């Protein structure tokens, strides 16, 4: 594919999740999900994954920043007026590709407010929204935000000040920089776009991810742009200006393969290890029977990791355990030896122990002199 609709891509991703059983989490009362539940959990996580990728596409570890794919808004309403919008923008000296790139950047500004859902195709739960947007609220866009607007309502166009001028607006700023228009004309253009391509004047608007398409750049062809100053990546080039308004850097054209060379995240994305990482909490709050079940599942490889309190410090045999992470420095040498000593007991395993030092005087003392954590006498 060179491009595909989001719903079609979600279907393919869900099929992959099902085939790899990526979200078939182990439970003590069963080993595997039945087919219906596996289908449901795979589809749910496919929608979450794609929506998360769109919302976080500006981040350095995104698929977009790696030059692997990008999203483009192509709703029916926008498609109908796209040529007319481009024609007006091109009258300022912009190329047709730059006019479209400018519109896509402004649409993405709207997406980054969190005004994004899957329409009637899939309804996110509050917990799922929290995992994607870091809040369970559902922001929406309005044509112009005013004093009566709710805190979750974000303005598409700029709000006029009482005396003169406008409150800051990323979209208006993009237009002024790219076209040379004054703020009043640029803001009027934004309001006209709202009326023609987004919603009625007094309505709320949320971007439907189903109205986006996903495009896959040719790895060896140019067409991806990287800022020489901040290093941020974009496929939408407008006068070689960095997509970050506060940066002011200039773009250079690069191939996706140049971005991907030696990139840790790309190597992870291209890997075939789609297996779930199964983890459980192991504390004294659990019943003895539950503790035993978790320990046995861990030994058998059904659980990949246990997050433990000091219940695991003594008297627990976990067979071929190889790795121990400690979230802080233990109180003394004996505690460290007991915890670190869980790893590497089997003849065929090697031990790896990593200790995090938190922001405390105790941990920093041992961080500066790590040899003291294993010195002294064990009582």
N, C-alpha and C positions, 0 to 999 in steps of 0.2 A: 504494500500500500504506500502511496504518497500522501494520502489523506483519508480520513474516515470520520464518520459522525460519532459523537460521544456515546449515544446509546448503543451503536454497533460495537464500539471499542469496549464498553462495559460488558457486553455479552461475551466477547472473546476473553476478556480478563477473568470473568466469572468462570468460564469453562476451564481456564488454566488453573484457577484456584481449586476447582472441583477435582481436576485430574491429579493435582499434586497434593490434594487434601490439606491445603495450606492453613486452613482454619478449623481443622478437625481436632479440637482440644480434648485432651484426655480427662476423664472424670473417673472417680473411684468406683462408680456403679456401672461403668461401661467402658469399652475400649475404643469404639468407633461410632460416629454419627450415622444414622440411617440416611438413605438417599435424599428424602424430602428435606430433612434438616440441613444436610450438607449443601443442597442447592440453595436454600434460603440464606445460610450464613455466607456462602461464596458470593452470591449476588449482592448482599448487603455490604460486604467488605470491598467489592469491586466499585460500587458507587462511592463509598467513603474514600477509597484510594484515588480515584480519578478526580473527585471534587477537591480533595486535599492537594493534589498536584496542581490543579488550576489556581486555587487560592494562594498557594505558596510558590508559584512559578517564578517569582522575582528573587527567591532565595538562592544562595550560592550552590546548595546541594540539590537543586531541583533538576528534573529532566530537561527543562527548558534551558537552564544555565549550562547544562552539559551539551547542548546542541543536538539532543536526541529527538525532541519533538517540541511543538508549540501549539497553542490554542488560538483560534480565530473566531470572533463573534460573527454569526451569519444568520441572524433571525430573519424570518420572512418580511417583517416590517422594515428592518434596516436595509435588506437587499433591494426592496422596492425604491428606496430613495437614495441609495448609495451613489449612483451616478450624479444626481443633482447636488448632493453634498460635496462630492469630489470636484465637480465643476466650479463651485464657488471657492473652494480652497485653492484650486489651481490658478485662479485669477490673481492670487497673491504671489505667484511664482513657484509654487510647489509643484513637483512632478506628480503624476497620477499615483505612483507607488508611495510617495511620501504622504499624499493626502489620505490614502487608505491606512498607512502606518500610523498617522496622527490620530485617526478615529479609533483604531484598535488600542492605542496607548490610553486614550481617554476612557474607553470601555473597561480596560483592565484596571484603571484607577477606581472605577465603580465596583468592580469585583473585589478589590482589596479592602473595601469597607466592610465586607462580609455580607453584602446584599446579594446572596447567591443561594439557590436551591436547585432541586431537580424537578421543579414543577409538579405535575400530577403523576409523573413516572415513578418517583420514589420519594417518600416522606422521611426525613431524618428525625430521629428521636432527639430529645434534649441532650442525652449523653453522647450521641454521635456528633451533634453540632459542637459540643464542648471539645471533642477530640480533634475536630478540624479547625474550628475558629477560635478556640480557647474561651468560648463563652456559649451559654445555651440560649442566649437571646437571638432574635431574628431581625437584624437590621434591614432597613429598606431605604430606597432613594425616593426623594420628593423633588419636584421641579425646582423649588426655592425653599430653603429652610428659613423659618422665621421664629419669632419669640414664642409662638404657641406650639412649635414642633416638639415632638417627643424626643428623648435623648437617643433613641435608636434610629431616628430618621435622619438621613444624611442628604445634604443638598447636592443636586446634580449641577446646578448653576450657582453663581456666587450671590450672596445676600448683600444688598445695598446698605451702606452705612447711613445713619440718620442725616448727616450733613452732606457729605460727598464721598465718592469712591466706593469701594467694595471690600468686604472681608476676604481674607486669603482663600483662594481656590486653586487647586492643582490643575484642574482642567482649563480654567480661564488662563492661568499662567502659561500652560503649554501652547494655547492658541495665540496669545500675544507674542510669545517668542518666535513661533513658527511663521506667523502671517504678517506681523507688523501692525495688526489691528490695535485700536485702542481698547481699553477694558470694557467700555460700554458696548461697542460693536461685537466684541468677542463673546460677551455674556449673552447678548441677544441671539447670537448664532447658537450657543449652547441650548438656549430655551427653544429655539426653532427645531433643533435636533430632537429634543425631548418630545415635542408635539408630534413630529413626523415619524420618529423611529422607536420611541420608547413607550410613552403612556399619555393619557389625558392630563390636562393641566393640573387638576386637583387630585390625581390618583397617586398611589404609591407604586413603586416599581422594584422588582427583584429580578436579577439576571437568572435565567433558566439555563443550567449547564447543558441541557439538551439542544440548545440553540448555538452551541459552539461546535466547531469541527477541530479535529486533531490532525496536524500536518507533521510529516517526517522529512526533514531536510536530507539531501544527498550528502553523505559524509565527506565526499571529496570535492564538492562544489562550494564556492563562496556563497555568501548570503546570510551569514550570521555575523553580528557586530559586537565588538568588545570595546569597552571604554579604556582608553589609554591611561586614565587617571585612577579610577576606582576599580576597574576590572570587571564591572557588571556586564552581563551579556544580554543582548536583545536581538530579536529577528526583525523588529520594526525600526527602520532607520528613517529619521526625520532630520535632514540637514546635518547629519553626523553628530547630533547632540546626544549626550548621555541621557538615558531614560530617567535617571535620578535628577530631579530638578535642582537640588542643592549642590550637585557635583560640579557641573559646568565643564566636564571633560569632553573630549572629542572621541568619536568612534573610529575603529579600524576594522576592516572587513577580514574575517578569518573563515577557515573551513571548520565544520563540526569536528573533523578528525583531529585538528590541531587542539581543540578544546578538550577532547577526550583522551589524548595521550597521557598516560600515567595518572589519570583521574581515579581516585579510590572509589568514588560513588558510581562512576560508569562501570568499573569492574564488578561492583556489587550488583548493579542493575542487570548486567549481562550474564551474571552467573545463573546456574541452574538449580541452586539450592533454595527451593521454595518451601521447604519443610517448616512447620510451625516450631517456635521455641516455647516449650512447655515449662512453666514455672509455677511454683506454689509457695505459700508462706508456711513456715514450720516454726511454731512457737508453743509455749507452755499452755496457751489458751485452747489448743486443740485437744480433743479427747485422745487417750492413749491409742485407741483403735485407729483413729484418723492419722495420727503420727506414724503408726506402723505401716498403714497403707501408702502414705507418701514416701516413706523410706524405701519400701519394697519397690514401688514404681520407679523411684530414682535409680536404684540398683539395677533394675531391669531395663533401663533406658527409656521408659515411657515418659518420664519427666527429665528435662534437660538441666534444670537448676532448682535449687531450694534457697529461699530467702529465710535465714535462720536467726533466731535469738540465741542466747547462750545455752539453750537446750541441746545444741549440737556439740557443745564444747567437750563433753566427756561421755564415754560409755556408748557411743553410737558407731556402729561399723557400717560404712557405706562402700565397701568393696574397692573398686578401681577408681575412686575419686581422684581427679588429676589437678583440679583448680579450686582455689579458695580466694575469695575477695573479702576483705574486711573493711567495713564502712568507716571505721575509726581505729585508732591505735588502742589495743587492749590495755587494761589497767597495769599489768605487770608481765614479766617474762614468762611466768607459768601459764598465764592465760594465752599469751601469744603462741607458746609451744603447743598447747592443747588444741588451739584452733587451726594453726598452720599444719599441725601434725595429722589432721584429717586427710590430707592429700598425699598421694604417692606411696600408699602402704602396700599396694599390690606389686609383685615383682616386675610386671610388664609395664608399669606406669611411671611417668615422671611427674614431679610435683611442681606446680607454679602457684606462688602466693603473692598477692598484690594487696597492699594496705594503703587506704586513703587516709590522709591526715586532715582532719577538719580544722576549723578556725578556733582552736583552743590552745591554752598554754601547754597543757599536757601533750597534745598531739604534736605541737611545734617543737617541743623539747626533743622528742624522739625523731622527728623529721630531720632536725639539724644534726643529731647524733644517732643514726639508725642502729649502730652496733649495740647501743645500750638496751635495746628492746629484747635482746637475747643474752644479755650478760647477767651476772649475779647467780644466786643459788635458787634452785627450784625446790620449794618446800611442799 
